[in-house]
Amino acid sequence: MDELVTQMKSGSAPAYRAAMERLADTAQAGGPESLTATVEALAPLLPGLGGDFAMTAVLAGACVEWGASPMALVDVLPQRASEAMMLNEVVPEFWAKAARGRPLPEPVSASSPQLVRTLTRLTRWRRGVDKGTMTRIAMSWFDMEDWLKALITVMADAGFRAAVSDDVKAELREHAAAVGHRSQLAAWVGALAAVLDDEPLVVIDPRTHRGYAFTMSGIGDNGQLHILLADRLVGDPGQGLVAGNRPARSWVEAATSGNPYLGPDDPAIRCFRLFDGRGTYISPEGVPADIDPLDGTRVLVLHPPNGNYAMGVGRVFEHMMPTLRLDRILESTETQHWLARLAPAVENDLMAN
């Protein structure tokens, strides 16, 4: 760690990278305790870093992948990644004002001197933005993805997600939405910041007038939710379950802990079309947070699949462990309570007929 800090102060990129490699090797050799100690030592450095040195965050994320606890990063990494996205958003606007028609450089480290020189000229007339802030804005054009890579790794951990405040998650979603059109990593961060944990879910089958109470955690998208719901619900109607074809074991493994990629030869075929309690279609491409609560509870209504809707990926976030627990089958009076409150489904999806 001392060597890494020394090389960052020296400004030598090759020496910094060599120190990073030595620190990574030493941390791995010491096992989980050493890896966690490394993350704890790196965390205080992160708020002040930028540019090439943002790779330090990637090393912290790698230590978590290798077995470290991510918790030392809770009050540091989400905020720094949020800031990087916020700054990255304004780079094109500032460049257009400062560069007089020249094309915006590629978001790579080699572009940083040109970006910094050009954007810092704006400090002469842009009130409230000093040279240091403008330099940080310029650096975000190419270091944002390093912050996002690290954050994606740690946000897969349920304990880490639980420790991040709702306000910080809301900021992550806001800034990710602003730059998601040019960064897939930002889009993934936005989705991770919207993941629901320990979330009650009621599922209603209007054909049989049966209802089910679930608790869900760590589900990355609605395609994964479709597979897991089918695995929990399809079974013997005599036991209160839903009639139909059970999902293949390979689909369920792809949605939980196996290889998430099913490929074109064995895609998962959804067993239901899902609507929320307000009648809105729930697309497999969306996320569970899209399910609008009804009377404070997220409700899903099962409809026939009306064809083969194929999904080639079982889960979006490979290292995030999902749970979907069937807590109980609802009593008839509870189901009738929900049935009376459901809005008619607006069946305007591609397989409505």
C-alpha positions in Angstrom: 0.0 0.0 0.0 2.8 2.4 0.8 4.4 1.7 -2.5 1.1 2.3 -4.3 0.6 5.7 -2.7 4.2 6.7 -3.4 3.9 5.8 -7.1 0.6 7.7 -7.4 2.3 10.8 -5.9 5.2 10.3 -8.4 2.8 10.5 -11.3 4.5 7.7 -13.1 1.8 5.6 -14.8 4.0 2.5 -15.4 5.3 2.5 -11.8 1.7 2.9 -10.5 0.6 -0.1 -12.6 3.5 -2.2 -11.4 2.6 -1.3 -7.7 -1.0 -2.3 -8.4 0.1 -5.7 -9.7 2.3 -6.3 -6.7 -0.4 -5.3 -4.3 -3.0 -7.5 -6.1 -0.6 -10.5 -5.9 0.2 -9.9 -2.2 -3.5 -9.5 -1.3 -4.5 -12.7 -3.1 -1.7 -14.7 -1.5 -2.9 -13.8 1.9 -6.5 -15.0 1.4 -9.8 -13.4 2.4 -8.4 -11.7 5.5 -5.6 -10.0 3.5 -8.0 -9.1 0.7 -10.4 -7.5 3.1 -7.6 -5.5 4.7 -6.5 -4.3 1.2 -10.1 -3.1 0.5 -10.1 -1.3 3.9 -6.8 0.4 3.1 -7.9 1.4 -0.5 -11.3 2.8 0.5 -10.1 6.1 2.0 -8.0 6.8 -1.1 -10.9 6.6 -3.6 -12.7 9.9 -3.1 -9.7 11.9 -4.2 -8.7 9.8 -7.2 -9.4 10.3 -10.8 -8.0 9.7 -14.3 -5.7 6.7 -14.6 -5.7 6.3 -10.8 -9.4 5.4 -10.9 -8.0 1.9 -11.7 -7.5 1.7 -7.9 -11.3 1.2 -7.6 -11.1 -1.6 -10.1 -8.5 -3.3 -7.9 -10.8 -2.9 -4.9 -13.6 -4.5 -6.9 -11.3 -7.4 -7.9 -10.4 -8.0 -4.3 -14.1 -8.4 -3.6 -14.4 -10.9 -6.4 -11.5 -12.8 -4.9 -13.1 -13.0 -1.5 -12.9 -9.7 0.3 -15.7 -8.1 2.2 -17.0 -5.1 0.3 -18.4 -3.3 3.3 -15.5 -0.8 3.7 -16.6 0.7 0.3 -20.2 1.4 1.3 -19.7 5.1 2.1 -17.2 5.7 -0.6 -17.7 3.9 -3.9 -21.4 4.5 -4.7 -20.9 8.2 -4.1 -17.8 8.4 -6.2 -19.4 6.5 -9.1 -22.4 8.7 -8.9 -20.2 11.8 -9.1 -18.4 10.4 -12.1 -21.6 9.9 -14.0 -22.9 13.3 -13.0 -19.7 14.9 -14.3 -19.5 12.8 -17.4 -23.0 13.9 -18.4 -21.9 17.6 -18.8 -18.7 16.9 -20.8 -20.3 17.1 -24.3 -22.0 20.4 -23.4 -18.8 22.0 -22.0 -16.7 20.7 -24.9 -19.1 22.2 -27.4 -18.7 25.6 -25.8 -15.0 25.4 -25.5 -13.8 23.5 -28.6 -15.4 25.6 -31.3 -16.6 22.8 -33.5 -13.8 20.3 -33.0 -15.0 16.7 -32.4 -15.1 15.4 -28.9 -12.1 13.1 -28.2 -12.6 9.4 -27.7 -13.2 8.4 -24.0 -9.7 7.0 -23.5 -6.8 8.0 -21.2 -4.7 9.4 -24.1 -7.4 12.1 -24.7 -7.0 13.5 -21.2 -4.4 16.2 -21.9 -6.5 17.7 -24.7 -9.7 17.5 -22.7 -8.2 19.1 -19.6 -6.5 21.9 -21.6 -9.7 22.7 -23.5 -12.2 22.5 -20.7 -10.1 24.4 -18.2 -10.3 27.4 -20.4 -14.0 27.6 -19.5 -13.1 28.5 -15.9 -12.2 32.0 -17.1 -15.9 32.8 -17.6 -17.9 30.0 -16.1 -18.8 31.2 -12.6 -18.6 28.7 -9.7 -16.4 26.2 -11.6 -12.7 26.3 -10.7 -9.9 24.7 -12.6 -9.8 21.7 -10.2 -13.5 21.0 -10.8 -13.1 21.3 -14.5 -10.2 19.0 -14.5 -12.3 16.4 -12.6 -15.1 16.9 -15.2 -12.6 16.3 -18.0 -11.2 13.2 -16.3 -14.7 11.7 -16.0 -14.9 11.4 -19.7 -12.6 8.4 -19.6 -12.4 7.3 -15.9 -16.2 6.9 -15.3 -16.2 3.3 -16.5 -13.6 2.3 -14.0 -15.8 3.5 -11.1 -18.8 1.7 -12.6 -16.9 -1.6 -13.1 -16.0 -1.6 -9.4 -19.5 -0.6 -8.3 -21.2 -3.3 -10.4 -19.0 -5.9 -8.6 -19.9 -4.8 -5.1 -23.6 -4.1 -5.8 -24.0 -7.8 -6.5 -23.6 -8.4 -2.7 -26.9 -8.3 -0.8 -25.3 -6.9 2.3 -23.7 -4.1 0.4 -27.0 -3.2 -1.3 -28.8 -3.2 2.0 -26.2 -0.8 3.5 -26.4 1.8 0.6 -29.0 4.4 1.5 -32.1 4.9 -0.5 -31.0 8.5 -1.3 -27.7 7.3 -2.8 -29.5 4.6 -4.8 -31.9 7.3 -6.2 -28.9 9.4 -7.2 -27.3 6.4 -8.9 -30.4 5.7 -10.9 -30.8 9.4 -11.8 -27.2 9.8 -13.1 -27.2 6.4 -14.7 -30.3 7.3 -16.7 -28.5 10.5 -17.9 -25.5 8.6 -19.4 -26.9 5.2 -20.0 -27.4 5.8 -23.7 -23.6 5.9 -24.1 -22.5 3.5 -21.4 -23.8 0.0 -20.9 -22.1 -0.1 -17.5 -24.1 2.9 -16.4 -27.3 1.2 -17.5 -26.3 -1.8 -15.4 -25.6 0.4 -12.4 -29.0 2.0 -12.7 -30.6 -1.5 -12.8 -28.5 -2.6 -9.7 -29.5 0.5 -7.8 -33.2 -0.5 -8.5 -32.9 -4.1 -7.3 -35.5 -5.0 -4.7 -34.5 -7.0 -1.6 -36.8 -8.7 0.9 -39.7 -7.3 -1.2 -43.2 -8.8 -0.7 -44.9 -9.9 -3.9 -48.4 -11.2 -4.4 -49.2 -13.3 -7.5 -52.8 -13.8 -8.6 -54.0 -16.5 -11.1 -57.4 -15.2 -12.2 -58.3 -18.4 -14.1 -58.2 -20.5 -10.9 -58.9 -17.7 -8.4 -55.8 -18.6 -6.5 -53.2 -16.3 -5.0 -49.6 -16.7 -3.7 -47.5 -14.7 -1.4 -43.7 -14.4 -2.2 -40.7 -12.6 -1.0 -38.1 -11.7 -3.6 -34.5 -10.5 -3.4 -31.6 -9.9 -5.8 -33.6 -10.4 -9.1 -31.9 -8.4 -11.8 -34.6 -8.3 -14.5 -38.1 -9.5 -15.3 -36.9 -12.2 -17.6 -35.2 -13.8 -14.6 -38.4 -13.3 -12.6 -40.4 -15.1 -15.2 -38.2 -18.2 -15.0 -38.2 -18.2 -11.2 -41.9 -17.7 -10.9 -42.6 -20.6 -13.3 -40.2 -22.8 -11.2 -42.0 -22.0 -8.0 -45.6 -22.0 -9.3 -46.0 -24.6 -12.0 -47.0 -27.9 -10.5 -49.9 -30.1 -9.4 -53.2 -28.1 -9.3 -54.3 -30.5 -6.6 -51.6 -29.0 -4.4 -52.7 -25.5 -5.1 -50.2 -24.8 -7.9 -50.6 -23.7 -11.5 -51.1 -26.2 -14.3 -48.6 -26.0 -17.1 -45.2 -27.1 -18.4 -42.4 -26.8 -15.8 -39.3 -24.8 -16.9 -36.3 -26.8 -17.9 -33.7 -27.3 -15.2 -31.1 -25.6 -17.4 -33.3 -22.4 -17.5 -33.6 -22.4 -13.7 -29.9 -22.9 -13.3 -29.2 -20.0 -15.7 -31.5 -17.8 -13.6 -29.8 -18.7 -10.3 -26.2 -20.0 -10.0 -25.3 -21.7 -13.3 -24.0 -20.3 -16.6 -26.4 -17.4 -17.3 -26.2 -17.7 -21.0 -28.6 -20.2 -22.6 -27.9 -19.4 -26.2 -30.1 -19.9 -29.3 -30.3 -23.7 -28.9 -31.9 -23.8 -25.5 -33.7 -20.5 -24.8 -36.0 -20.1 -21.8 -39.6 -20.0 -22.9 -41.8 -18.0 -20.6 -44.8 -19.7 -19.1 -46.9 -16.6 -18.5 -47.5 -13.1 -19.6 -47.4 -10.9 -16.5 -49.4 -7.7 -15.7 -49.3 -5.6 -12.6 -52.3 -4.9 -10.4 -53.1 -1.8 -12.3 -53.3 -3.6 -15.6 -49.9 -2.6 -17.0 -48.0 -5.2 -19.0 -44.7 -6.3 -17.3 -42.1 -6.8 -20.0 -39.3 -9.4 -19.5 -36.9 -6.6 -20.5 -37.8 -4.5 -17.5 -37.0 -4.9 -13.8 -39.1 -5.9 -10.8 -39.1 -2.2 -9.6 -41.3 -1.5 -12.7 -44.1 -3.4 -11.0 -46.2 -0.5 -9.7 -47.5 -1.2 -6.1 -51.2 -1.6 -5.6 -52.3 -0.6 -2.1 -48.6 -0.7 -1.1 -47.8 -4.2 -2.4 -46.4 -5.2 -5.7 -48.9 -7.5 -7.4 -48.5 -9.7 -10.5 -51.4 -11.2 -12.5 -50.8 -14.3 -14.6 -52.1 -14.5 -18.2 -51.5 -17.3 -20.8 -48.2 -16.9 -22.7 -49.9 -16.9 -26.1 -46.9 -18.2 -28.0 -43.2 -18.8 -27.4 -41.4 -15.8 -26.0 -37.8 -16.9 -25.9 -35.1 -15.5 -23.5 -31.4 -16.3 -24.2 -30.1 -15.1 -20.8 -31.2 -16.5 -17.5 -29.9 -13.6 -15.4 -28.2 -10.2 -16.1 -25.9 -10.1 -13.1 -23.9 -13.3 -12.9 -22.6 -12.9 -9.4 -25.9 -11.7 -7.8 -27.7 -14.5 -6.1 -31.5 -14.2 -6.4 -34.1 -15.6 -4.1 -37.8 -16.0 -4.8 -39.5 -17.7 -1.8 -43.1 -18.9 -2.0 -44.2 -18.1 1.6 -47.7 -19.4 1.3 -50.8 -20.0 -0.8 -53.3 -17.3 0.0 -56.6 -18.1 1.7 -59.6 -17.7 -0.6 -60.8 -14.5 1.2 -57.3 -12.9 0.6 -57.4 -13.8 -3.0 -60.8 -12.4 -3.5 -59.6 -9.2 -1.7 -57.0 -8.8 -4.4 -59.2 -9.9 -7.3 -61.7 -7.2 -6.4 -58.9 -4.5 -6.6 -57.3 -5.6 -9.9 -57.7 -3.3 -12.9 -58.4 -5.0 -16.2 -55.2 -5.9 -18.1 -54.3 -3.6 -20.9 -53.4 -6.3 -23.4 -51.5 -4.3 -25.9 -48.2 -6.4 -25.9 -47.0 -8.2 -29.0 -48.6 -11.5 -27.9 -51.9 -10.2 -26.8 -53.8 -12.2 -29.4 
